[in-house]
């Protein structure tokens, strides 16, 4: 896959000023202005994934945008996550034309009204950018802009934003922050009685966001062919469990059935219903934290609702930075 540069302009660190409509969808023209937000953005998977974290210190929350590019459609899908709940929201989708990007999707207003929603990026320069959000409650016949953010660059390099305004709801994946060398063993054929394993190595880098509430890692894999992969982990505050999304450069699709689970005594188990070669299975990831310098991960499948498992992939991680 060729490198995508659409959101390269956003990589780095920013100060952000906001203008928000005080009352939505009632004909209001009263706007509230605020400053004090900071944002930092990075790209992954050769630019096909863009992630930024933005702080709202006065409200005691942060937000994150996860953007995925589809080479098949030429469109971006953007998912929003708030530190308040850790829920990945429904996407808006769209593309770039003549230096601006407009994306559209479904949302629900705070009063329960279903709306159509747009995000728009425009006025892109090396030092600034503008983002705005609008709602339509009449089937896209009319639109009301309700939020404008002006970005002013402070650095071309991503600098982690402050997290001292956020509660510490979890630290389960804090151990993973850093750079790791990984030794892989991967079963050549799954659920066929195969006993032959392929072995290979790689490295990956991991970081946390939301004061531990989001964990992201990325690495390059050489087996069966070269590709890049990343895991996007977000902590569901109400459910008190993690939701793990796997993305790789071969498909770049958000998984519809992410694994979910939690840690207990240094061991994290995460499961989901899935299919393998058209066959219903249960998929399980298991993380075991051995020390600050080492951990293991394994993937297993079950065809009998978890009574028996076949492990098909193991990783032994050793910290190098």
C-alpha positions in Angstrom: 0.0 0.0 0.0 1.4 3.4 -1.0 1.9 6.0 1.8 -1.0 8.2 2.5 -0.3 11.9 3.3 -3.8 13.4 3.7 -3.4 13.9 7.5 0.3 14.5 7.6 -0.4 18.2 8.1 -1.8 17.4 11.5 1.3 15.6 12.8 2.8 17.5 15.7 1.5 19.6 18.6 -1.1 22.3 18.7 -2.9 24.9 20.9 -6.6 24.9 20.2 -9.2 27.7 20.6 -12.9 26.8 20.6 -16.2 28.5 19.6 -19.3 26.5 20.5 -22.9 27.3 20.0 -24.5 27.7 23.4 -27.9 26.0 22.4 -28.1 23.6 19.5 -31.0 23.3 16.9 -33.1 26.1 18.4 -32.0 29.0 16.2 -29.5 30.3 18.7 -26.7 32.7 17.6 -24.9 32.9 21.0 -21.5 31.5 20.9 -19.1 30.5 23.8 -15.4 30.9 23.3 -12.7 29.1 25.2 -9.0 28.3 25.0 -6.5 26.2 27.0 -6.9 23.0 24.9 -3.8 21.2 23.6 -3.6 18.6 21.0 -1.1 16.2 19.6 -1.3 14.0 16.5 0.5 11.1 15.0 0.1 8.8 11.9 0.4 5.0 11.8 0.4 2.3 9.1 2.2 4.5 6.5 -0.2 7.4 7.0 -3.4 5.4 6.5 -4.3 5.8 10.2 -4.3 9.2 11.9 -4.7 9.6 15.7 -5.0 12.8 17.7 -5.6 13.4 21.4 -7.1 16.8 22.5 -7.5 18.0 26.1 -10.5 19.9 27.6 -9.0 20.7 31.0 -11.8 22.9 32.2 -14.3 20.0 31.7 -11.9 17.4 33.1 -11.9 15.3 29.9 -9.9 14.5 26.8 -11.0 13.3 23.4 -9.4 11.2 20.7 -10.0 10.9 16.9 -9.1 7.6 15.2 -9.1 8.1 11.4 -8.8 5.2 8.9 -8.3 5.4 5.2 -10.0 3.0 2.8 -7.9 2.6 -0.4 -10.9 0.8 -2.0 -13.3 3.8 -1.6 -10.8 6.7 -1.3 -12.6 7.7 1.9 -11.7 8.3 5.5 -13.7 7.0 8.5 -13.3 9.0 11.7 -14.2 7.6 15.1 -14.5 9.8 18.2 -13.7 8.6 21.8 -14.2 10.6 25.0 -12.2 9.8 28.1 -15.5 10.2 30.0 -16.9 6.9 28.8 -14.3 5.2 26.6 -16.9 4.4 23.9 -15.9 4.4 20.3 -18.6 6.3 18.6 -20.2 5.8 15.1 -18.0 7.0 12.3 -18.3 10.0 9.9 -17.0 9.3 6.4 -15.7 11.4 3.6 -12.8 12.5 1.5 -10.5 15.4 0.6 -11.2 17.8 -2.3 -9.3 21.0 -3.2 -7.6 21.2 0.2 -10.6 20.6 2.4 -12.2 17.5 3.9 -15.9 16.9 4.6 -17.1 13.8 6.4 -20.7 12.9 7.2 -22.4 10.4 9.5 -25.2 9.8 12.0 -25.4 11.1 15.6 -27.9 11.7 18.4 -28.3 15.2 19.9 -28.2 15.4 23.7 -32.1 15.7 23.7 -32.4 12.4 21.9 -33.0 13.9 18.4 -31.4 11.8 15.6 -29.2 14.1 13.5 -26.9 14.0 10.5 -23.5 15.3 11.5 -20.5 16.6 9.5 -16.8 17.2 10.4 -14.9 19.6 8.1 -11.2 20.4 7.9 -10.2 23.5 6.0 -7.8 26.5 5.9 -4.8 24.2 6.1 -1.4 25.9 6.4 1.9 24.8 7.8 1.1 26.5 11.1 -2.7 26.4 11.4 -5.9 24.6 10.5 -9.6 24.8 11.2 -12.1 22.1 12.1 -15.9 22.5 12.4 -18.9 20.4 13.2 -22.5 20.9 12.0 -25.8 19.2 12.6 -28.9 18.7 10.4 -32.2 17.6 11.8 -34.1 17.8 8.6 -32.5 15.2 6.3 -29.6 17.4 5.2 -31.8 20.2 3.8 -30.2 22.7 6.2 -27.1 22.6 8.4 -26.3 24.4 11.7 -22.6 24.8 12.5 -22.2 24.3 16.3 -18.5 23.9 17.0 -15.4 25.5 15.5 -11.8 24.7 16.5 -8.8 26.8 15.4 -5.5 24.9 15.6 -2.2 26.8 16.0 1.0 24.8 15.7 3.4 24.7 18.6 5.7 21.9 17.3 6.2 19.8 14.3 6.9 16.9 16.6 4.2 15.1 18.7 4.5 16.0 22.3 2.3 14.1 24.8 -0.5 16.3 26.1 -1.0 16.7 29.8 -3.2 14.2 31.6 -3.3 15.7 35.1 -6.9 16.8 34.5 -8.1 13.2 34.1 -8.9 10.6 36.8 -6.8 7.5 36.8 -9.5 4.9 36.0 -7.0 2.2 34.9 -3.3 1.5 34.5 -3.6 -2.0 33.1 -1.6 -1.4 29.9 0.8 1.2 31.3 3.4 -1.6 31.5 3.5 -1.8 27.7 4.6 1.8 27.1 8.0 1.8 25.3 9.7 -0.3 22.6 9.8 -4.1 22.6 11.5 -6.9 20.8 9.1 -9.8 20.1 9.7 -13.5 19.3 6.8 -15.0 17.5 5.6 -18.6 17.1 2.7 -19.0 14.7 0.8 -22.2 13.8 0.9 -22.8 10.1 -2.7 -24.0 9.9 -5.5 -23.4 12.3 -8.1 -25.9 13.5 -6.7 -28.6 11.3 -4.6 -30.6 13.8 -1.4 -28.9 12.5 1.7 -29.1 14.7 4.1 -27.1 12.6 5.1 -23.7 13.8 6.8 -20.7 12.0 9.1 -18.5 14.1 10.1 -14.9 13.4 10.9 -11.7 15.2 9.9 -8.0 15.1 9.8 -4.9 17.2 6.9 -2.7 18.2 6.4 0.6 20.0 3.5 1.3 22.4 2.2 4.4 24.1 -0.7 5.2 26.4 -3.3 8.1 26.3 -6.1 9.3 28.5 -4.0 8.8 31.6 -3.9 5.1 30.8 -7.4 4.7 29.3 -6.1 4.1 25.8 -3.2 2.0 24.7 -1.8 1.9 21.1 1.0 -0.1 19.7 2.4 -0.5 16.1 5.0 -2.8 14.5 6.1 -4.3 11.2 5.6 -8.0 10.6 7.6 -10.1 8.1 5.3 -13.2 8.1 3.8 -14.5 5.9 4.7 -11.3 4.0 5.6 -7.8 5.1 2.8 -5.7 6.5 2.3 -3.2 9.4 -0.2 -3.8 12.2 -1.4 -1.9 15.2 -3.7 -2.5 18.2 -6.1 0.2 19.5 -7.2 -0.5 23.0 -9.8 1.6 24.8 -11.1 1.2 28.4 -14.9 1.1 28.6 -15.4 3.0 31.9 -18.9 1.8 32.7 -18.3 -1.9 31.8 -14.8 -1.7 33.5 -13.3 -3.7 30.7 -11.0 -3.2 27.7 -12.1 -3.3 24.1 -9.2 -4.3 21.7 -9.3 -3.4 18.0 -6.7 -4.9 15.6 -5.8 -3.0 12.4 -3.4 -3.9 9.7 -2.1 -2.4 6.5 -3.5 -5.2 4.4 -7.2 -4.5 5.1 -7.5 -1.2 7.1 -10.9 -2.1 8.4 -12.4 -1.6 11.9 -13.2 -5.0 13.3 -16.9 -5.5 13.9 -16.3 -7.9 16.8 -13.4 -6.7 18.9 -12.2 -8.8 21.8 -13.3 -7.6 25.3 -12.1 -8.4 28.8 -10.1 -7.4 31.8 -7.0 -8.1 33.9 -6.9 -10.1 37.1 -3.6 -10.6 38.9 -1.4 -9.6 36.0 -3.2 -11.7 33.5 -5.6 -10.2 31.0 -8.1 -12.3 29.0 -10.1 -10.9 26.1 -12.6 -12.8 24.1 -15.0 -12.3 21.2 -17.2 -14.4 18.9 -15.7 -14.6 15.4 -15.5 -16.9 12.3 -12.6 -18.8 10.8 -12.9 -20.1 7.3 -16.7 -19.6 7.6 -16.8 -21.6 10.9 -18.1 -20.0 14.1 -15.3 -19.7 16.7 -14.5 -17.9 20.0 -11.3 -16.0 19.8 -9.2 -15.3 22.9 -6.2 -13.1 23.6 -4.3 -13.5 26.8 -1.7 -11.1 28.1 0.6 -12.1 31.0 2.8 -9.5 32.6 5.9 -11.2 33.8 7.9 -8.2 34.9 8.4 -4.5 33.9 10.8 -5.9 31.2 8.9 -8.9 29.9 5.5 -10.1 29.0 3.7 -12.8 26.9 0.7 -12.7 24.5 -1.1 -15.6 23.0 -4.1 -16.1 20.7 -6.3 -19.1 20.8 -9.5 -20.3 19.0 -12.3 -22.5 20.3 -15.0 -24.3 18.3 -16.9 -25.6 21.4 -17.8 -22.4 23.2 -14.6 -22.3 25.2 -14.5 -25.8 26.5 -11.2 -26.5 24.6 -8.8 -24.1 23.0 -6.2 -24.3 20.2 -3.4 -21.8 20.7 -2.2 -20.6 17.2 0.1 -17.6 17.9 2.4 -16.8 20.8 4.6 -13.8 21.4 7.4 -13.3 24.0 8.0 -9.6 24.5 11.3 -8.2 25.9 11.7 -4.5 26.6 14.5 -2.7 24.7 13.5 0.9 25.6 
